[in-house]
Amino acid sequence: MQNSKNIIIGAGISGLSCAAELKDCIVFEKESSVGGLSRTFKFKGLSFDIGGHRFVAHNPETERLFRKIVGKSVLKVKRKSRIYRKGKFINYPLEIGIIFDFNPLETFSAFITYLYRKLKPLKGQSFMHKATNRFGDYLYNEFFKDYTQKVWGLDCKDISEELVNTRLQNVSMIRVIKYALFKKGLVKSFASTFLYPDQGIAVLPNSLSQGLDIRLNSDITGLVCAGNKVTKIVVNNAQEYPCDKLVSTMPITELVNLLNAPQEVKNSAVKLKYRDLICVFLKLKKPHFSESHWIYFPGKQMFGRLHEPKNWSPEMSNGEQTGICLEIFCHRYDDIWKAEDEEIANRVINDLPLLNASEVDDFCVLRITNAYPVYDLDYRRNFKKVSDFISSYENLFILGRTGGFKYSNMDVCLEEGHALGKLLKNSLP
Ligand SMILES: Cc1cc2nc3c(=O)[nH]c(=O)nc-3n(C[C@H](O)[C@H](O)[C@H](O)COP(=O)(O)OP(=O)(O)OC[C@H]3O[C@@H](n4cnc5c(N)ncnc54)[C@H](O)[C@@H]3O)c2cc1C
């Protein structure tokens, strides 16, 4: 019989930062590499992340921690994001200069509908209500509605208002005007610079992994419980490991299936959904595609966002050729998920303005499950039911974006992983 150990499920940023603090633990990861959503892939001499991963810390202590972990490889990059709308590029976050891209009728509509909503706000608690009140009907319809629906696969009336704060932070018309006049007032999420490791975001999980006991290709397929404790984990339907404390960063919906949950908890768990993602990486025959880090496509294109890794770090390309990565937000049961790679790539190429098919040298397609926890109108209630049940196990802790069903970025994952690791370390006998 082996001695029981502290066990962490998942070697993403959350699991690894918890393990790095706790030290005395084993990390089980079902994939063949560490990093989870923060991974970097290599394709024929070029590299790309699962959607570019910029690091912006809301807390200076976290930025210091990030710099310490990734060391000399860190680059400070001046952000350039744009929205592709009606054949034109518009800077994002929206700037007051936007009025130069509008015709007089559009400018009038933007200001009138904004003022109108200040006087007569919509009553309701969805993304649609809150974003319309913040920007006015015209800007909301032109810039936020279609893109948001594309990302979440839901009508904006069915999306929680929390996403306005999470995705748009405190950006509002007033702040946009203030920023234009005084160059201050925009929040950190829209910081004009971000940090990025020169070889891609994978530097972060790879560095965090140093010295840790990590078992790759180890899918947690079962849990053995006694009373209100998890006593063993089952790996790949075969080996059992006795566990002391158990931290899970795997999808909460899958974790609950491994426990003997009452039917009402299971009913709530099936209502919690994650949005999946297809990344289409195109290797181009030319050295350069655009100036931008990100380009957002709120229009009819099947993809929502593009990033060009070479603009994040020159090390991501071979110098002569660049690559672009396009994100298709979908569910794993959608037809597009099941389509052949070649069909997906061809559809993306046909849909992409600014590119001739003859400029594409090669492509690769990745399917990423559980990319975004979906904040629908009921998610809080369902999450509470499930997490209350999980917390009835005295040695089981959920953590992270996927594990905690929380729309958090890497800085928060680092902070919360570190904090839980510390707490568990201090509570050890
Ligand atoms: C397209 C996209 C772009 C993003 N861009 C940014 C950005 O620019 N900046 C930023 O800060 N953040 C960004 N993020 C968010 C960032 O990726 C996450 O905050 C972070 O990677 C989450 O880490 P995590 O460890 O909590 O979860 P995950 O990365 O999901 O890790 C969970 C791990 O658990 C493993 N696992 C699952 N089930 C099992 C099982 N049964 N057994 C064993 N292991 C299992 C998974 O394989 C995975 O490795 C982005 C996310 C996406 C999807």
The ligand as a Tripos MOL2 file, in Angstrom:
@<TRIPOS>MOLECULE
LIG
   53    58     1     0     0
SMALL
NO_CHARGES

@<TRIPOS>ATOM
      1 C1         -8.7970   31.2400  -26.6440 C.3       1 LIG1
      2 C2         -8.3240   31.6530  -25.2810 C.ar      1 LIG1
      3 C3         -7.5510   32.7920  -25.1600 C.ar      1 LIG1
      4 C4         -7.1230   33.1910  -23.8980 C.ar      1 LIG1
      5 N1         -6.3560   34.3220  -23.8010 N.ar      1 LIG1
      6 C5         -5.9060   34.6960  -22.6010 C.ar      1 LIG1
      7 C6         -5.0880   35.8610  -22.4740 C.ar      1 LIG1
      8 O1         -4.7810   36.5340  -23.4570 O.2       1 LIG1
      9 N2         -4.6440   36.1930  -21.2360 N.ar      1 LIG1
     10 C7         -4.9580   35.4740  -20.1130 C.ar      1 LIG1
     11 O2         -4.4950   35.8200  -19.0270 O.2       1 LIG1
     12 N3         -5.7240   34.3710  -20.1960 N.ar      1 LIG1
     13 C8         -6.2110   33.9870  -21.4080 C.ar      1 LIG1
     14 N4         -6.9930   32.8590  -21.5020 N.ar      1 LIG1
     15 C9         -7.3590   32.1580  -20.2500 C.3       1 LIG1
     16 C10        -6.2750   31.1720  -19.8020 C.3       1 LIG1
     17 O3         -6.0530   30.2050  -20.8050 O.3       1 LIG1
     18 C11        -6.7650   30.4890  -18.5400 C.3       1 LIG1
     19 O4         -7.0410   31.4610  -17.5470 O.3       1 LIG1
     20 C12        -5.8090   29.4680  -17.9250 C.3       1 LIG1
     21 O5         -5.0570   28.7960  -18.8970 O.3       1 LIG1
     22 C13        -6.6640   28.4780  -17.1360 C.3       1 LIG1
     23 O6         -5.8460   27.5730  -16.4420 O.3       1 LIG1
     24 P1         -6.4820   26.4450  -15.5150 P.3       1 LIG1
     25 O7         -5.3490   25.6610  -15.0060 O.co2     1 LIG1
     26 O8         -7.4130   27.0520  -14.5350 O.co2     1 LIG1
     27 O9         -7.4010   25.5650  -16.4760 O.3       1 LIG1
     28 P2         -6.9860   24.6390  -17.6880 P.3       1 LIG1
     29 O10        -5.9470   25.2920  -18.4990 O.co2     1 LIG1
     30 O11        -8.2560   24.2440  -18.3510 O.co2     1 LIG1
     31 O12        -6.3320   23.3460  -16.9930 O.3       1 LIG1
     32 C14        -7.0640   22.2200  -16.5980 C.3       1 LIG1
     33 C15        -6.1930   21.0010  -16.8390 C.3       1 LIG1
     34 O13        -6.8600   19.8480  -16.3560 O.3       1 LIG1
     35 C16        -6.6070   18.7760  -17.2650 C.3       1 LIG1
     36 N5         -7.6540   17.7700  -17.0860 N.ar      1 LIG1
     37 C17        -8.9630   17.8420  -17.4290 C.ar      1 LIG1
     38 N6         -9.6110   16.7020  -17.1040 N.ar      1 LIG1
     39 C18        -8.6880   15.8850  -16.5480 C.ar      1 LIG1
     40 C19        -8.7530   14.5620  -16.0160 C.ar      1 LIG1
     41 N7         -9.8960   13.8580  -15.9910 N.pl3     1 LIG1
     42 N8         -7.6180   14.0170  -15.5290 N.ar      1 LIG1
     43 C20        -6.4340   14.7070  -15.5290 C.ar      1 LIG1
     44 N9         -6.3290   15.9670  -16.0350 N.ar      1 LIG1
     45 C21        -7.4410   16.5550  -16.5290 C.ar      1 LIG1
     46 C22        -6.6690   19.4610  -18.6180 C.3       1 LIG1
     47 O14        -6.0630   18.6790  -19.6270 O.3       1 LIG1
     48 C23        -5.9180   20.7550  -18.3180 C.3       1 LIG1
     49 O15        -4.5290   20.6160  -18.5290 O.3       1 LIG1
     50 C24        -7.4620   32.4430  -22.7410 C.ar      1 LIG1
     51 C25        -8.2310   31.2700  -22.8820 C.ar      1 LIG1
     52 C26        -8.6650   30.8800  -24.1320 C.ar      1 LIG1
     53 C27        -9.5010   29.6420  -24.2690 C.3       1 LIG1
@<TRIPOS>BOND
     1     1     2 1
     2     2     3 ar
     3     2    52 ar
     4     3     4 ar
     5     4     5 ar
     6     4    50 ar
     7     5     6 ar
     8     6     7 ar
     9     6    13 1
    10     7     8 2
    11     7     9 ar
    12     9    10 ar
    13    10    11 2
    14    10    12 ar
    15    12    13 ar
    16    13    14 ar
    17    14    15 1
    18    14    50 ar
    19    15    16 1
    20    16    17 1
    21    16    18 1
    22    18    19 1
    23    18    20 1
    24    20    21 1
    25    20    22 1
    26    22    23 1
    27    23    24 1
    28    24    25 2
    29    24    26 1
    30    24    27 1
    31    27    28 1
    32    28    29 2
    33    28    30 1
    34    28    31 1
    35    31    32 1
    36    32    33 1
    37    33    34 1
    38    33    48 1
    39    34    35 1
    40    35    36 1
    41    35    46 1
    42    36    37 ar
    43    36    45 ar
    44    37    38 ar
    45    38    39 ar
    46    39    40 ar
    47    39    45 ar
    48    40    41 1
    49    40    42 ar
    50    42    43 ar
    51    43    44 ar
    52    44    45 ar
    53    46    47 1
    54    46    48 1
    55    48    49 1
    56    50    51 ar
    57    51    52 ar
    58    52    53 1
@<TRIPOS>SUBSTRUCTURE
     1 LIG1         1 GROUP 0 **** ****
